[in-house]
Amino acid sequence: MCNYKLTVTLEKSVDVVDGGGWVTGMTWRKAVILEAGERASVLALRDLLNQSKPAMDDLGYMLWDRCYGMCNRQCWQWELVSAHSTCVNEILRKAGIDWPADGIPSIDKPIITINLAIN
């Protein structure tokens, strides 16, 4: 059994372009280590994000619109299209993963990347 490193990245570009034609963006990233004993949660996250249609929250709303995934022998990575960054909290809760108490920044229409790698 092995440990896993879960990294969540949120990216957002601003809606305005500066005088030089540059678009400004910001990135938020947080990583946690999932111990070997949390393998069931790792598999639950993988299965949740690899299912054929988006998962739903408790009110019946889709957690994401589109999800693009890729994998190799060392990691899985998904890029999500979602209306709001807080969907990450719900995704991780559904998989049984304890996310840090300070949670996630509140961002409308971010690019969300979830990476799950063997540590």
N, CA, C and O atoms as a Tinker XYZ file with bonds, in Angstrom:
   476  protein
     1  N      0.855000   -1.181000    0.000000    73     2
     2  CA     0.000000    0.000000    0.000000    64     1     3
     3  C      0.901000    1.246000    0.000000    63     2     4     5
     4  O      2.036000    1.214000    0.475000    81     3
     5  N      0.361000    2.334000   -0.544000    73     3     6
     6  CA     1.147000    3.557000   -0.649000    64     5     7
     7  C      0.305000    4.761000   -0.262000    63     6     8     9
     8  O     -0.919000    4.681000   -0.156000    81     7
     9  N      0.982000    5.866000   -0.056000    73     7    10
    10  CA     0.300000    7.130000    0.212000    64     9    11
    11  C      0.031000    7.838000   -1.110000    63    10    12    13
    12  O      0.680000    7.565000   -2.120000    81    11
    13  N     -0.928000    8.742000   -1.086000    73    11    14
    14  CA    -1.280000    9.530000   -2.266000    64    13    15
    15  C     -1.191000   11.004000   -1.923000    63    14    16    17
    16  O     -1.424000   11.405000   -0.783000    81    15
    17  N     -0.852000   11.802000   -2.914000    73    15    18
    18  CA    -0.844000   13.252000   -2.759000    64    17    19
    19  C     -1.997000   13.795000   -3.599000    63    18    20    21
    20  O     -2.038000   13.609000   -4.816000    81    19
    21  N     -2.932000   14.469000   -2.931000    73    19    22
    22  CA    -4.075000   15.083000   -3.590000    64    21    23
    23  C     -3.796000   16.576000   -3.706000    63    22    24    25
    24  O     -3.611000   17.259000   -2.699000    81    23
    25  N     -3.767000   17.082000   -4.939000    73    23    26
    26  CA    -3.520000   18.506000   -5.178000    64    25    27
    27  C     -4.707000   19.078000   -5.930000    63    26    28    29
    28  O     -5.109000   18.559000   -6.971000    81    27
    29  N     -5.264000   20.158000   -5.387000    73    27    30
    30  CA    -6.366000   20.870000   -6.031000    64    29    31
    31  C     -5.844000   22.240000   -6.446000    63    30    32    33
    32  O     -5.272000   22.971000   -5.638000    81    31
    33  N     -6.050000   22.577000   -7.714000    73    31    34
    34  CA    -5.622000   23.867000   -8.256000    64    33    35
    35  C     -6.842000   24.586000   -8.811000    63    34    36    37
    36  O     -7.620000   24.010000   -9.571000    81    35
    37  N     -7.003000   25.843000   -8.428000    73    35    38
    38  CA    -8.067000   26.701000   -8.954000    64    37    39
    39  C     -7.402000   27.827000   -9.720000    63    38    40    41
    40  O     -6.476000   28.463000   -9.217000    81    39
    41  N     -7.868000   28.076000  -10.935000    73    39    42
    42  CA    -7.314000   29.160000  -11.752000    64    41    43
    43  C     -8.452000   30.047000  -12.222000    63    42    44    45
    44  O     -9.550000   29.576000  -12.520000    81    43
    45  N     -8.169000   31.337000  -12.282000    73    43    46
    46  CA    -9.177000   32.293000  -12.741000    64    45    47
    47  C     -8.476000   33.438000  -13.451000    63    46    48    49
    48  O     -7.524000   34.020000  -12.932000    81    47
    49  N     -8.961000   33.753000  -14.648000    73    47    50
    50  CA    -8.486000   34.923000  -15.389000    64    49    51
    51  C     -9.467000   36.060000  -15.148000    63    50    52    53
    52  O    -10.671000   35.833000  -15.030000    81    51
    53  N     -8.956000   37.274000  -15.076000    73    51    54
    54  CA    -9.854000   38.420000  -14.915000    64    53    55
    55  C    -10.526000   38.714000  -16.248000    63    54    56    57
    56  O    -10.063000   38.270000  -17.298000    81    55
    57  N    -11.603000   39.454000  -16.200000    73    55    58
    58  CA   -12.378000   39.725000  -17.406000    64    57    59
    59  C    -11.882000   40.932000  -18.198000    63    58    60    61
    60  O    -12.424000   41.237000  -19.260000    81    59
    61  N    -10.866000   41.614000  -17.699000    73    59    62
    62  CA   -10.356000   42.796000  -18.389000    64    61    63
    63  C     -8.954000   42.542000  -18.911000    63    62    64    65
    64  O     -8.192000   41.763000  -18.338000    81    63
    65  N     -8.631000   43.204000  -19.994000    73    63    66
    66  CA    -7.301000   43.104000  -20.585000    64    65    67
    67  C     -6.602000   44.438000  -20.336000    63    66    68    69
    68  O     -7.205000   45.497000  -20.509000    81    67
    69  N     -5.322000   44.390000  -19.929000    73    67    70
    70  CA    -4.621000   45.651000  -19.683000    64    69    71
    71  C     -4.223000   46.305000  -21.003000    63    70    72    73
    72  O     -4.465000   45.745000  -22.073000    81    71
    73  N     -3.621000   47.478000  -20.932000    73    71    74
    74  CA    -3.255000   48.244000  -22.122000    64    73    75
    75  C     -2.319000   47.522000  -23.064000    63    74    76    77
    76  O     -2.312000   47.803000  -24.262000    81    75
    77  N     -1.532000   46.604000  -22.550000    73    75    78
    78  CA    -0.589000   45.865000  -23.384000    64    77    79
    79  C     -1.180000   44.589000  -23.966000    63    78    80    81
    80  O     -0.483000   43.832000  -24.641000    81    79
    81  N     -2.453000   44.348000  -23.712000    73    79    82
    82  CA    -3.101000   43.158000  -24.246000    64    81    83
    83  C     -2.960000   41.925000  -23.367000    63    82    84    85
    84  O     -3.307000   40.822000  -23.788000    81    83
    85  N     -2.451000   42.102000  -22.140000    73    83    86
    86  CA    -2.264000   40.976000  -21.230000    64    85    87
    87  C     -3.524000   40.735000  -20.411000    63    86    88    89
    88  O     -4.178000   41.677000  -19.963000    81    87
    89  N     -3.854000   39.469000  -20.222000    73    87    90
    90  CA    -4.942000   39.080000  -19.328000    64    89    91
    91  C     -4.289000   38.583000  -18.044000    63    90    92    93
    92  O     -3.384000   37.749000  -18.081000    81    91
    93  N     -4.748000   39.096000  -16.920000    73    91    94
    94  CA    -4.187000   38.707000  -15.632000    64    93    95
    95  C     -4.938000   37.504000  -15.085000    63    94    96    97
    96  O     -6.156000   37.402000  -15.233000    81    95
    97  N     -4.222000   36.615000  -14.468000    73    95    98
    98  CA    -4.842000   35.452000  -13.857000    64    97    99
    99  C     -4.249000   35.189000  -12.486000    63    98   100   101
   100  O     -3.158000   35.656000  -12.157000    81    99
   101  N     -4.994000   34.428000  -11.693000    73    99   102
   102  CA    -4.520000   34.042000  -10.370000    64   101   103
   103  C     -4.689000   32.536000  -10.228000    63   102   104   105
   104  O     -5.568000   31.933000  -10.844000    81   103
   105  N     -3.831000   31.939000   -9.401000    73   103   106
   106  CA    -3.888000   30.501000   -9.157000    64   105   107
   107  C     -3.836000   30.252000   -7.659000    63   106   108   109
   108  O     -3.034000   30.849000   -6.940000    81   107
   109  N     -4.703000   29.361000   -7.204000    73   107   110
   110  CA    -4.707000   28.907000   -5.820000    64   109   111
   111  C     -4.452000   27.412000   -5.847000    63   110   112   113
   112  O     -5.040000   26.700000   -6.661000    81   111
   113  N     -3.580000   26.923000   -4.966000    73   111   114
   114  CA    -3.247000   25.493000   -4.961000    64   113   115
   115  C     -3.100000   25.019000   -3.521000    63   114   116   117
   116  O     -2.522000   25.703000   -2.676000    81   115
   117  N     -3.634000   23.836000   -3.266000    73   115   118
   118  CA    -3.494000   23.212000   -1.948000    64   117   119
   119  C     -3.302000   21.724000   -2.155000    63   118   120   121
   120  O     -3.936000   21.123000   -3.022000    81   119
   121  N     -2.426000   21.130000   -1.357000    73   119   122
   122  CA    -2.164000   19.690000   -1.439000    64   121   123
   123  C     -2.260000   19.067000   -0.057000    63   122   124   125
   124  O     -1.894000   19.685000    0.943000    81   123
   125  N     -2.751000   17.851000   -0.011000    73   123   126
   126  CA    -2.796000   17.071000    1.223000    64   125   127
   127  C     -2.310000   15.659000    0.899000    63   126   128   129
   128  O     -2.401000   15.198000   -0.239000    81   127
   129  N     -1.800000   14.996000    1.910000    73   127   130
   130  CA    -1.358000   13.606000    1.767000    64   129   131
   131  C     -2.473000   12.705000    2.290000    63   130   132   133
   132  O     -2.989000   12.902000    3.391000    81   131
   133  N     -2.832000   11.716000    1.481000    73   131   134
   134  CA    -3.803000   10.708000    1.891000    64   133   135
   135  C     -3.027000    9.441000    2.215000    63   134   136   137
   136  O     -2.324000    8.894000    1.366000    81   135
   137  N     -3.162000    8.985000    3.444000    73   135   138
   138  CA    -2.418000    7.820000    3.926000    64   137   139
   139  C     -2.933000    6.543000    3.259000    63   138   140   141
   140  O     -4.030000    6.521000    2.700000    81   139
   141  N     -2.139000    5.500000    3.325000    73   139   142
   142  CA    -2.494000    4.213000    2.719000    64   141   143
   143  C     -3.843000    3.700000    3.232000    63   142   144   145
   144  O     -4.583000    3.056000    2.488000    81   143
   145  N     -4.165000    3.980000    4.491000    73   143   146
   146  CA    -5.435000    3.546000    5.075000    64   145   147
   147  C     -6.646000    4.250000    4.482000    63   146   148   149
   148  O     -7.779000    3.830000    4.718000    81   147
   149  N     -6.424000    5.314000    3.716000    73   147   150
   150  CA    -7.519000    6.052000    3.089000    64   149   151
   151  C     -7.738000    5.629000    1.633000    63   150   152   153
   152  O     -8.334000    6.364000    0.846000    81   151
   153  N     -7.254000    4.454000    1.294000    73   151   154
   154  CA    -7.349000    3.968000   -0.086000    64   153   155
   155  C     -8.800000    3.930000   -0.582000    63   154   156   157
   156  O     -9.047000    4.204000   -1.756000    81   155
   157  N     -9.749000    3.600000    0.275000    73   155   158
   158  CA   -11.160000    3.552000   -0.147000    64   157   159
   159  C    -11.622000    4.933000   -0.614000    63   158   160   161
   160  O    -12.386000    5.034000   -1.574000    81   159
   161  N    -11.172000    5.984000    0.046000    73   159   162
   162  CA   -11.519000    7.350000   -0.363000    64   161   163
   163  C    -10.846000    7.720000   -1.681000    63   162   164   165
   164  O    -11.440000    8.400000   -2.518000    81   163
   165  N     -9.623000    7.277000   -1.859000    73   163   166
   166  CA    -8.906000    7.522000   -3.117000    64   165   167
   167  C     -9.667000    6.883000   -4.280000    63   166   168   169
   168  O     -9.876000    7.514000   -5.316000    81   167
   169  N    -10.073000    5.640000   -4.100000    73   167   170
   170  CA   -10.821000    4.943000   -5.149000    64   169   171
   171  C    -12.195000    5.573000   -5.368000    63   170   172   173
   172  O    -12.674000    5.638000   -6.500000    81   171
   173  N    -12.832000    6.037000   -4.290000    73   171   174
   174  CA   -14.138000    6.692000   -4.410000    64   173   175
   175  C    -14.010000    7.987000   -5.214000    63   174   176   177
   176  O    -14.872000    8.288000   -6.039000    81   175
   177  N    -12.938000    8.756000   -4.981000    73   175   178
   178  CA   -12.714000    9.985000   -5.736000    64   177   179
   179  C    -12.483000    9.650000   -7.209000    63   178   180   181
   180  O    -13.066000   10.285000   -8.089000    81   179
   181  N    -11.646000    8.670000   -7.477000    73   179   182
   182  CA   -11.385000    8.263000   -8.851000    64   181   183
   183  C    -12.672000    7.850000   -9.560000    63   182   184   185
   184  O    -12.930000    8.268000  -10.689000    81   183
   185  N    -13.465000    7.039000   -8.897000    73   183   186
   186  CA   -14.707000    6.555000   -9.507000    64   185   187
   187  C    -15.726000    7.678000   -9.694000    63   186   188   189
   188  O    -16.433000    7.709000  -10.701000    81   187
   189  N    -15.805000    8.592000   -8.738000    73   187   190
   190  CA   -16.731000    9.722000   -8.830000    64   189   191
   191  C    -16.404000   10.598000  -10.035000    63   190   192   193
   192  O    -17.301000   10.989000  -10.782000    81   191
   193  N    -15.128000   10.906000  -10.223000    73   191   194
   194  CA   -14.729000   11.787000  -11.317000    64   193   195
   195  C    -14.675000   11.081000  -12.666000    63   194   196   197
   196  O    -14.702000   11.743000  -13.704000    81   195
   197  N    -14.600000    9.755000  -12.675000    73   195   198
   198  CA   -14.549000    9.010000  -13.931000    64   197   199
   199  C    -15.918000    8.511000  -14.390000    63   198   200   201
   200  O    -16.020000    7.877000  -15.441000    81   199
   201  N    -16.969000    8.786000  -13.621000    73   199   202
   202  CA   -18.278000    8.289000  -14.046000    64   201   203
   203  C    -18.755000    9.015000  -15.301000    63   202   204   205
   204  O    -18.253000   10.089000  -15.632000    81   203
   205  N    -19.709000    8.434000  -15.985000    73   203   206
   206  CA   -20.122000    8.939000  -17.299000    64   205   207
   207  C    -20.894000   10.261000  -17.256000    63   206   208   209
   208  O    -20.966000   10.960000  -18.267000    81   207
   209  N    -21.462000   10.608000  -16.123000    73   207   210
   210  CA   -22.163000   11.889000  -16.026000    64   209   211
   211  C    -21.797000   12.574000  -14.716000    63   210   212   213
   212  O    -21.349000   11.914000  -13.779000    81   211
   213  N    -21.983000   13.900000  -14.637000    73   211   214
   214  CA   -21.587000   14.636000  -13.436000    64   213   215
   215  C    -22.337000   14.174000  -12.182000    63   214   216   217
   216  O    -23.511000   13.807000  -12.238000    81   215
   217  N    -21.633000   14.204000  -11.065000    73   215   218
   218  CA   -22.262000   13.915000   -9.776000    64   217   219
   219  C    -23.174000   15.082000   -9.399000    63   218   220   221
   220  O    -22.998000   16.201000   -9.881000    81   219
   221  N    -24.135000   14.812000   -8.545000    73   219   222
   222  CA   -25.094000   15.825000   -8.104000    64   221   223
   223  C    -24.859000   16.173000   -6.639000    63   222   224   225
   224  O    -24.411000   15.334000   -5.856000    81   223
   225  N    -25.163000   17.417000   -6.275000    73   223   226
   226  CA   -25.100000   17.797000   -4.865000    64   225   227
   227  C    -26.391000   17.349000   -4.178000    63   226   228   229
   228  O    -27.244000   16.715000   -4.799000    81   227
   229  N    -26.525000   17.683000   -2.896000    73   227   230
   230  CA   -27.684000   17.247000   -2.122000    64   229   231
   231  C    -28.996000   17.852000   -2.617000    63   230   232   233
   232  O    -30.065000   17.314000   -2.330000    81   231
   233  N    -28.932000   18.962000   -3.356000    73   231   234
   234  CA   -30.132000   19.610000   -3.882000    64   233   235
   235  C    -30.457000   19.171000   -5.311000    63   234   236   237
   236  O    -31.452000   19.616000   -5.884000    81   235
   237  N    -29.632000   18.311000   -5.885000    73   235   238
   238  CA   -29.883000   17.800000   -7.224000    64   237   239
   239  C    -29.234000   18.590000   -8.339000    63   238   240   241
   240  O    -29.536000   18.365000   -9.512000    81   239
   241  N    -28.329000   19.530000   -7.989000    73   239   242
   242  CA   -27.613000   20.295000   -9.008000    64   241   243
   243  C    -26.307000   19.584000   -9.369000    63   242   244   245
   244  O    -25.660000   18.976000   -8.516000    81   243
   245  N    -25.933000   19.670000  -10.649000    73   243   246
   246  CA   -24.683000   19.058000  -11.087000    64   245   247
   247  C    -23.490000   19.770000  -10.439000    63   246   248   249
   248  O    -23.462000   20.998000  -10.361000    81   247
   249  N    -22.512000   18.992000   -9.977000    73   247   250
   250  CA   -21.318000   19.574000   -9.367000    64   249   251
   251  C    -20.369000   20.144000  -10.413000    63   250   252   253
   252  O    -19.588000   21.047000  -10.112000    81   251
   253  N    -20.426000   19.635000  -11.617000    73   251   254
   254  CA   -19.617000   20.164000  -12.706000    64   253   255
   255  C    -20.377000   19.978000  -14.006000    63   254   256   257
   256  O    -21.303000   19.173000  -14.100000    81   255
   257  N    -19.967000   20.737000  -14.996000    73   255   258
   258  CA   -20.601000   20.647000  -16.304000    64   257   259
   259  C    -19.877000   19.627000  -17.179000    63   258   260   261
   260  O    -20.503000   18.760000  -17.787000    81   259
   261  N    -18.556000   19.743000  -17.234000    73   259   262
   262  CA   -17.733000   18.818000  -18.005000    64   261   263
   263  C    -16.507000   18.456000  -17.173000    63   262   264   265
   264  O    -16.028000   19.247000  -16.360000    81   263
   265  N    -16.018000   17.254000  -17.395000    73   263   266
   266  CA   -14.827000   16.790000  -16.685000    64   265   267
   267  C    -13.957000   16.060000  -17.684000    63   266   268   269
   268  O    -14.408000   15.138000  -18.363000    81   267
   269  N    -12.702000   16.481000  -17.768000    73   267   270
   270  CA   -11.745000   15.860000  -18.666000    64   269   271
   271  C    -10.697000   15.152000  -17.803000    63   270   272   273
   272  O    -10.090000   15.773000  -16.930000    81   271
   273  N    -10.489000   13.886000  -18.039000    73   271   274
   274  CA    -9.549000   13.140000  -17.222000    64   273   275
   275  C     -8.440000   12.513000  -18.031000    63   274   276   277
   276  O     -8.587000   12.231000  -19.220000    81   275
   277  N     -7.333000   12.302000  -17.360000    73   275   278
   278  CA    -6.222000   11.569000  -17.962000    64   277   279
   279  C     -5.478000   10.860000  -16.842000    63   278   280   281
   280  O     -5.562000   11.250000  -15.677000    81   279
   281  N     -4.759000    9.830000  -17.207000    73   279   282
   282  CA    -4.032000    9.093000  -16.175000    64   281   283
   283  C     -2.811000    8.411000  -16.785000    63   282   284   285
   284  O     -2.702000    8.240000  -17.999000    81   283
   285  N     -1.913000    8.035000  -15.906000    73   283   286
   286  CA    -0.794000    7.173000  -16.248000    64   285   287
   287  C     -0.551000    6.266000  -15.050000    63   286   288   289
   288  O     -1.395000    6.212000  -14.156000    81   287
   289  N      0.545000    5.569000  -14.998000    73   287   290
   290  CA     0.779000    4.624000  -13.895000    64   289   291
   291  C      0.992000    5.313000  -12.555000    63   290   292   293
   292  O      0.848000    4.672000  -11.513000    81   291
   293  N      1.329000    6.593000  -12.550000    73   291   294
   294  CA     1.652000    7.291000  -11.310000    64   293   295
   295  C      0.571000    8.243000  -10.811000    63   294   296   297
   296  O      0.576000    8.619000   -9.639000    81   295
   297  N     -0.366000    8.643000  -11.691000    73   295   298
   298  CA    -1.362000    9.619000  -11.235000    64   297   299
   299  C     -2.606000    9.649000  -12.110000    63   298   300   301
   300  O     -2.623000    9.154000  -13.237000    81   299
   301  N     -3.646000   10.251000  -11.542000    73   299   302
   302  CA    -4.859000   10.613000  -12.265000    64   301   303
   303  C     -4.957000   12.121000  -12.196000    63   302   304   305
   304  O     -4.560000   12.730000  -11.203000    81   303
   305  N     -5.480000   12.723000  -13.241000    73   303   306
   306  CA    -5.693000   14.171000  -13.212000    64   305   307
   307  C     -6.981000   14.492000  -13.959000    63   306   308   309
   308  O     -7.247000   13.957000  -15.036000    81   307
   309  N     -7.778000   15.381000  -13.358000    73   307   310
   310  CA    -9.040000   15.792000  -13.950000    64   309   311
   311  C     -9.094000   17.310000  -14.011000    63   310   312   313
   312  O     -8.627000   17.995000  -13.101000    81   311
   313  N     -9.664000   17.826000  -15.083000    73   311   314
   314  CA    -9.930000   19.252000  -15.204000    64   313   315
   315  C    -11.442000   19.404000  -15.317000    63   314   316   317
   316  O    -12.086000   18.785000  -16.164000    81   315
   317  N    -11.987000   20.236000  -14.450000    73   315   318
   318  CA   -13.433000   20.389000  -14.348000    64   317   319
   319  C    -13.886000   21.761000  -14.816000    63   318   320   321
   320  O    -13.205000   22.765000  -14.607000    81   319
   321  N    -15.045000   21.782000  -15.450000    73   319   322
   322  CA   -15.727000   23.021000  -15.782000    64   321   323
   323  C    -16.903000   23.098000  -14.815000    63   322   324   325
   324  O    -17.796000   22.252000  -14.848000    81   323
   325  N    -16.901000   24.107000  -13.962000    73   323   326
   326  CA   -17.929000   24.227000  -12.938000    64   325   327
   327  C    -18.300000   25.685000  -12.739000    63   326   328   329
   328  O    -17.522000   26.587000  -13.054000    81   327
   329  N    -19.488000   25.904000  -12.217000    73   327   330
   330  CA   -19.964000   27.272000  -11.986000    64   329   331
   331  C    -19.259000   27.949000  -10.819000    63   330   332   333
   332  O    -19.120000   29.172000  -10.807000    81   331
   333  N    -18.808000   27.163000   -9.828000    73   331   334
   334  CA   -18.214000   27.764000   -8.635000    64   333   335
   335  C    -17.200000   26.816000   -8.002000    63   334   336   337
   336  O    -17.320000   25.595000   -8.102000    81   335
   337  N    -16.214000   27.397000   -7.359000    73   335   338
   338  CA   -15.130000   26.613000   -6.759000    64   337   339
   339  C    -15.584000   25.726000   -5.604000    63   338   340   341
   340  O    -14.932000   24.723000   -5.312000    81   339
   341  N    -16.680000   26.072000   -4.944000    73   339   342
   342  CA   -17.108000   25.284000   -3.787000    64   341   343
   343  C    -17.547000   23.870000   -4.155000    63   342   344   345
   344  O    -17.756000   23.043000   -3.267000    81   343
   345  N    -17.688000   23.578000   -5.441000    73   343   346
   346  CA   -18.020000   22.204000   -5.829000    64   345   347
   347  C    -16.927000   21.243000   -5.374000    63   346   348   349
   348  O    -17.195000   20.063000   -5.149000    81   347
   349  N    -15.695000   21.738000   -5.237000    73   347   350
   350  CA   -14.588000   20.880000   -4.800000    64   349   351
   351  C    -14.870000   20.317000   -3.410000    63   350   352   353
   352  O    -14.629000   19.137000   -3.157000    81   351
   353  N    -15.381000   21.158000   -2.505000    73   351   354
   354  CA   -15.710000   20.682000   -1.157000    64   353   355
   355  C    -16.705000   19.528000   -1.215000    63   354   356   357
   356  O    -16.552000   18.536000   -0.502000    81   355
   357  N    -17.715000   19.656000   -2.055000    73   355   358
   358  CA   -18.746000   18.624000   -2.179000    64   357   359
   359  C    -18.184000   17.354000   -2.816000    63   358   360   361
   360  O    -18.513000   16.250000   -2.382000    81   359
   361  N    -17.352000   17.494000   -3.827000    73   359   362
   362  CA   -16.734000   16.339000   -4.479000    64   361   363
   363  C    -15.902000   15.552000   -3.472000    63   362   364   365
   364  O    -16.016000   14.330000   -3.382000    81   363
   365  N    -15.066000   16.261000   -2.716000    73   363   366
   366  CA   -14.205000   15.582000   -1.744000    64   365   367
   367  C    -15.021000   14.973000   -0.607000    63   366   368   369
   368  O    -14.683000   13.900000   -0.107000    81   367
   369  N    -16.090000   15.651000   -0.196000    73   367   370
   370  CA   -16.971000   15.112000    0.858000    64   369   371
   371  C    -17.614000   13.813000    0.378000    63   370   372   373
   372  O    -17.673000   12.835000    1.123000    81   371
   373  N    -18.100000   13.801000   -0.873000    73   371   374
   374  CA   -18.731000   12.598000   -1.417000    64   373   375
   375  C    -17.748000   11.431000   -1.485000    63   374   376   377
   376  O    -18.154000   10.276000   -1.352000    81   375
   377  N    -16.480000   11.714000   -1.687000    73   375   378
   378  CA   -15.460000   10.667000   -1.748000    64   377   379
   379  C    -14.967000   10.251000   -0.360000    63   378   380   381
   380  O    -14.219000    9.282000   -0.232000    81   379
   381  N    -15.381000   10.976000    0.673000    73   379   382
   382  CA   -14.953000   10.641000    2.031000    64   381   383
   383  C    -13.583000   11.171000    2.392000    63   382   384   385
   384  O    -12.914000   10.626000    3.271000    81   383
   385  N    -13.159000   12.238000    1.717000    73   383   386
   386  CA   -11.840000   12.826000    1.971000    64   385   387
   387  C    -11.993000   14.038000    2.881000    63   386   388   389
   388  O    -12.793000   14.934000    2.611000    81   387
   389  N    -11.215000   14.053000    3.964000    73   387   390
   390  CA   -11.214000   15.205000    4.876000    64   389   391
   391  C    -10.399000   16.314000    4.250000    63   390   392   393
   392  O     -9.199000   16.160000    4.024000    81   391
   393  N    -11.048000   17.433000    3.967000    73   391   394
   394  CA   -10.375000   18.586000    3.379000    64   393   395
   395  C    -10.047000   19.549000    4.501000    63   394   396   397
   396  O    -10.816000   19.646000    5.458000    81   395
   397  N     -8.926000   20.269000    4.422000    73   395   398
   398  CA    -8.551000   21.196000    5.491000    64   397   399
   399  C     -9.673000   22.170000    5.848000    63   398   400   401
   400  O    -10.455000   22.582000    4.990000    81   399
   401  N     -9.735000   22.522000    7.110000    73   399   402
   402  CA   -10.825000   23.349000    7.641000    64   401   403
   403  C    -10.938000   24.714000    6.968000    63   402   404   405
   404  O    -12.035000   25.265000    6.884000    81   403
   405  N     -9.822000   25.270000    6.485000    73   403   406
   406  CA    -9.903000   26.591000    5.870000    64   405   407
   407  C    -10.545000   26.537000    4.489000    63   406   408   409
   408  O    -10.762000   27.576000    3.866000    81   407
   409  N    -10.848000   25.338000    4.006000    73   407   410
   410  CA   -11.659000   25.173000    2.809000    64   409   411
   411  C    -11.057000   25.700000    1.535000    63   410   412   413
   412  O     -9.873000   25.514000    1.255000    81   411
   413  N    -11.903000   26.364000    0.763000    73   411   414
   414  CA   -11.548000   26.761000   -0.592000    64   413   415
   415  C    -11.955000   28.201000   -0.835000    63   414   416   417
   416  O    -12.980000   28.628000   -0.305000    81   415
   417  N    -11.199000   28.974000   -1.613000    73   415   418
   418  CA   -11.626000   30.346000   -1.916000    64   417   419
   419  C    -12.911000   30.338000   -2.754000    63   418   420   421
   420  O    -13.143000   29.415000   -3.534000    81   419
   421  N    -13.722000   31.351000   -2.591000    73   419   422
   422  CA   -14.983000   31.465000   -3.321000    64   421   423
   423  C    -14.727000   32.144000   -4.662000    63   422   424   425
   424  O    -14.484000   33.350000   -4.718000    81   423
   425  N    -14.782000   31.345000   -5.771000    73   423   426
   426  CA   -14.452000   31.852000   -7.095000    64   425   427
   427  C    -15.526000   31.403000   -8.083000    63   426   428   429
   428  O    -15.848000   30.218000   -8.162000    81   427
   429  N    -16.071000   32.345000   -8.825000    73   427   430
   430  CA   -17.033000   32.015000   -9.870000    64   429   431
   431  C    -16.300000   31.563000  -11.127000    63   430   432   433
   432  O    -15.307000   32.170000  -11.529000    81   431
   433  N    -16.794000   30.499000  -11.740000    73   431   434
   434  CA   -16.306000   29.976000  -13.012000    64   433   435
   435  C    -14.788000   29.771000  -13.065000    63   434   436   437
   436  O    -14.134000   30.268000  -13.982000    81   435
   437  N    -14.224000   29.049000  -12.100000    73   435   438
   438  CA   -12.782000   28.784000  -12.145000    64   437   439
   439  C    -12.473000   27.595000  -13.052000    63   438   440   441
   440  O    -13.368000   26.847000  -13.448000    81   439
   441  N    -11.220000   27.441000  -13.362000    73   439   442
   442  CA   -10.729000   26.191000  -13.948000    64   441   443
   443  C    -10.235000   25.379000  -12.758000    63   442   444   445
   444  O     -9.375000   25.837000  -12.006000    81   443
   445  N    -10.764000   24.197000  -12.589000    73   443   446
   446  CA   -10.428000   23.365000  -11.435000    64   445   447
   447  C     -9.649000   22.144000  -11.921000    63   446   448   449
   448  O    -10.104000   21.417000  -12.804000    81   447
   449  N     -8.481000   21.931000  -11.341000    73   447   450
   450  CA    -7.684000   20.747000  -11.655000    64   449   451
   451  C     -7.509000   19.953000  -10.362000    63   450   452   453
   452  O     -7.093000   20.490000   -9.335000    81   451
   453  N     -7.833000   18.674000  -10.434000    73   451   454
   454  CA    -7.635000   17.771000   -9.301000    64   453   455
   455  C     -6.628000   16.717000   -9.735000    63   454   456   457
   456  O     -6.848000   15.995000  -10.708000    81   455
   457  N     -5.524000   16.635000   -9.005000    73   455   458
   458  CA    -4.465000   15.688000   -9.312000    64   457   459
   459  C     -4.310000   14.745000   -8.136000    63   458   460   461
   460  O     -4.194000   15.184000   -6.992000    81   459
   461  N     -4.308000   13.468000   -8.411000    73   459   462
   462  CA    -4.153000   12.439000   -7.387000    64   461   463
   463  C     -2.982000   11.577000   -7.809000    63   462   464   465
   464  O     -3.077000   10.812000   -8.769000    81   463
   465  N     -1.869000   11.701000   -7.087000    73   463   466
   466  CA    -0.632000   11.036000   -7.478000    64   465   467
   467  C     -0.126000   10.119000   -6.384000    63   466   468   469
   468  O     -0.355000   10.366000   -5.200000    81   467
   469  N      0.566000    9.057000   -6.783000    73   467   470
   470  CA     1.233000    8.198000   -5.815000    64   469   471
   471  C      2.366000    9.007000   -5.211000    63   470   472   473
   472  O      3.157000    9.609000   -5.936000    81   471
   473  N      2.449000    9.023000   -3.893000    73   471   474
   474  CA     3.431000    9.838000   -3.198000    64   473   475
   475  C      4.636000    9.007000   -2.805000    63   474   476
   476  O      5.576000    9.528000   -2.205000    81   475
